């Protein structure tokens, strides 16, 4: 294993120390327990947005802490969910009196720990709601999930909801908006190589030189199938068609109901993309794929969307939700309405995403 690290057990902490030095004007880092938060937090009267997950997916989530996006992020160890005490401490730090929205990727550890954090925060009088992101069309169930995994739409939800919070949305309005973003987003990925977790020191899975894994998860979870290497146009066509051919998807999730003061089951339904939809096209590197190759993917993606009557009105291209040094990419298509488009365009200033400021 060749990595730019010191001791594997110090990897996450030392990375956060470097981030704090590099972006001290935007963020601060608390280490016991670990969370990253806005340097100007708390913002009185504004709903605070917190997300988190295992490290190794940078810049998500810590790189998206700042004005117009997240108020705090809770990084776990590599590919390991953060703990409830991290989430509670982050909530206590950034709560400005208007409540906390937790944006939670659909992984079993994340769901359990964020639910516990919600209950702990509410026991201290901090209003907290959870919204789940489950946008990966590749597989219904995986090693770490019941239902679809949460991937690329998470980044888009954090940006859109972050703008809404800055503009004064209340907690219930933000939860409804985040739920809508999730219902409008679909993602799928492909791996050309594995990655190596520093503490393990060996590749997460084996992939032959002439093989690719379609529908891979961001932790290296198995995808839909393993096939022979193909051209970028062929791979892109497979990925895009899996998104546009995806039928209605229904499932039941748990959300906190403030009226009854308890967890309740909520029925959700994603509707298929349709000709004429305006979309945000997000082409993401899994960590080891250069931007030049992502543009090859986007080139074919744009061609296919035009052929299918989907209007790309915004895009995002680059490494935003990664899997350490894995070679590969993911594609997210998010159907936009006027509200979501306006909020996407709103100014943002974080270590890893910024415009309009």
N, C-alpha and C positions, 0 to 999 in steps of 0.2 A: 504494500500500500504506500503510495506517495501522495502526501497531503501537506499543505502549508499549515502545520499545527505544532504545538508543543506537546503537552500531554493530552491524550484523548479525553480524559475526565475534566480537563479545563477548557475544552473547545467552546462550549456555549457561553460560559462566563467571560472568557477573554474576547470572544467575538462581540459581545455586548459592551464590554469595556471600550473596545475600539470604536464601536458605533457611537457611544456616548461622547467620546472625545471629538469625533468627526462632526457630530451634529448637535453639539451642546446648546445651540441657540434654539433648537426645535424640541429636543427630547431630554428626559432624564431617565436614569435606570436605578431601580431599587433591586437589591440583591438578596435580601432575606425577608420575605420570599421574593422571587424574581418577577419583575414586571417592568415594562417600558411605558412611560407616560409623557404627556405633553408638558413642556417646560413651564407653561403658563396655567396649568391645571391647579385647581378646578375652575371651570367657567361657570360662574353663578347664573342660574336660571336656564341653562342649556342642558338638554338631555345628553348624557355622556354615552359614547359607544365604545364597547370593549369587545375584542375578539382574542383569539389565541389558538394555540395548537402546538404540536411538536416542532422543535427546531429542525433545520435542514431544508425548509421550504422558502428560505429568504429570497426576496425581501418580505414576503408575507410572514408574519403580520406586523412585526416591529417596524419595518420600513415604511409602514403606512400610518404611523402615529404622527399627528400634526394637524394644522388648521385645515378644516374642510374634509377631514377623514376620521380616523380613530382618535379617541382620547387616551386609550391605553391598550396594550397588548400583553398577553401572558404567554411567554415561550416556555415549553417544556424541554426536557432533554430531547436529543435527536429522535424523531419519529415517536415521541412519547407524549401523551396528553399532559397539559399543565394540571396542577392540583387545585382543589377548591380554595385552599388558603391563599394561593396566588391571586385568584379571581376576586376573592373577597377583599384582600388588601388593595388591589387595583381599584375596586369599586369605592372603597373608603377614601382613596387618594383623590379620585377625579369626580366624585359626586358633587354636583353643583346645586342640588336640591330639587332637580326636575326628574330624577330617575336615571336608570341605567338600561341600555339595550345591549344584551349579549348577542353577538352574531356567531353561530355555532355550526361548524362543519359536521356533517352526519358521519361521525365515527363513534363507536360505542363508548370509548373512554372519555371523549370530549362531551358527549351527551350526558353521561352519568355525573361527571365532575362539574359541568356548568349547571346542572339541575341542583346539585348540592350547594353550589355557590349562590344560586338564586334564593334558596331557602335560608341560607345563612344571612345573606344581605337583608332579606325581608324581615328576619328576626331582629335585625338592628334598625329597622325603620327605613331602609333604603328600597324604594320601589325599583323592581327589576323584572324585565321580561326577556325571554329567550326566543329567538327565531332561528330555525334550522335551515341550512343550505344543503340540498340534496339533488344536484344537477347532473351527475355523471350518468349518461345513458348507457354506458358500456355493459354494466352488469347490475342486476337487481340486488343481489346480496354478495358480500365479499368477506375477506378474512376479518375485517374490523367493523363491519356494518350489518345492520338489518335494513334493507332498502338500498337506494342509490347513494353513492359516496358524494361528499361535498368537495367541489374543486373550484374551477375557474370563476364561476359566478360569485364566489365569496369576495373576490377582489372588487368586482363591479358593484356588489351590494354595499361594501364598505365605503366606496367613493360616493355613490348616490345617496346613501343614508347619511353619510358624514356631511354632505352639502345641505341636506334637509334639516339636520340638527342645528347647523349653523344659522339657518334661516328661520328657526323658531318652531319647528314641528314639535308637538308634545309626544310623550312616550307612546301612547296608543297609536297616534298617527305614524310614528316612525316604525313601529312594529308592523303595521298594515303595509307600509311601503316596502319594508324589507321582505315581507312575505310575497308581495307582488313581484319584486325583482326575482326572487327565487323561482316563482312559477313561470316567469318569462324566459328563464335561462336554461340552456342545454350545453353540456360539455362532453368531450371525449378526447382521449390521449393515445399516444403511441410511443413505445420505447425502442430505441436502437441498441441500447446497452444498459447494463445494470448500474448501480451506484454502490459505494462502500461507506457504511456507517463507521465513523472513527473508532468507536469503542469495540466494534466487532473486528474490523481490519480486513475483512474479505467481502467480495461482492454479495449483495443481497440475494441475487438469483443468477442462474446461468443462462446465457443467451448466445447461441452460436453466431459466428462471424457473418453468416448468410441468413440470419433470422431476425425478425422483428416481432414485438408483442403488441397486438392491437387491443385497445381498451385498457391499458395498464393503469394501475392506481399510483398515486403520488408517493406511496411508501413501497412501491414495487409489488403491490398485490397483483395477482393474475388478472389478465384481461379476458377478452372474448375468445381470442385464438392466437396461436403462434404460426406465422406464415413466413415464406421466403421473402428476402429483401426485394423491394420494388422501387420504381422511380418515385420521385417526390410527387409528380402529378397523380400517379396511381394511388399513393398513400393518402394524399389530400382528398381525392375523390371518395375513397372509402370512408374517411373520417366525416367529411361534410354530409355525405348521403346518410350516414348513421344518425346525424342530427336532424336533417330535414325529413327523413322517413320515420322518425320516432313518433309513435302514435300517442294518444292521450295516456297519461300516467297518473293513476290514483293511488293514494296511500293515506295512512293515519299517523299523525305525529302528536307528541305531547307538548302542550303549551300551558303557561300559567294563566289562569283566568282570574282577573282582579275582582270581578263581581262575586265569584264564589269563593275566592281565596284558596284555590287548590289547583292541582294539575288536572287538565281535561284532555280528552282525545279530540283532535281536530282533523276533519277530512279535507284533503287537498287534492286538486286536480290540475295537472299541466295540460294545456291544449296544444295541439301540433302547430308548428309554423305553417303559415299560409302565404300563398302568392300575394304580393303587395305589402307584406309586413316590412316595416323599417327596422333595421337591426344594427347593433353594435357587434362588430366582428373582432374577436380577441384571439390572436395567435401568440401562444406562450411557449417559451423555451423551458424544458425540464431541467435546465442547468448547464448542460454540456453542448447545446446546439447553438451555433453562432447566429447572429442577427441576419447575415446574408442568406442562410438557409431558411430562416423564418420568412423572409421576403419571397422566396420561391414558393413557400406554402401559401402565403397571402395572395400571390399572383394567381394561382389556380383557384383558391377559395373565391376570390372576387369574380372570376370567370364563371364558376359554377352558380354562385348566387344570382348573377345577372341572368343566366339561362333559366333559373328556376323562379324568377320574378321576385327575388328578395332584394330590397334596396338597402345597401350598406350606407349608413349616414354617419357613422363614427367607427373608429378602429383603435385598437391598442395592440402593439406588437413589441415583444421583448420578454425578458426573463422576470416574471412577476410572481409565479407560484411554482417553485422548483422542487426537485428531488435530488439535492446535493449536486453531483456532477453527471447525473444521468443524461445520456444523449436521447433526444426525442422531443416531442412537442405535444401540446394540446390545443384544441380549438374550442372556443365558446362562442355561441351565437345567442345574443340577448335581444329579444323583441322590445323595442322602445315605444313608449307613448310620449306625449308632449311633456308631461311632468318629469319623467325619467330623463329625457333628453336635456331639458333645462338644468336639471340637477347634475347631470354628467358634465355639462359645460361649465359649471360653477367653478370658481377658483379653488385651488388646492395647493398646499405647501407641506410636504412631508419629505423625509430623506430620500424616498424612492419614487415618488409621483408628485409632480408639481406643474401647474400652469396657471396663468392669469394673475400671478402675483410677482 
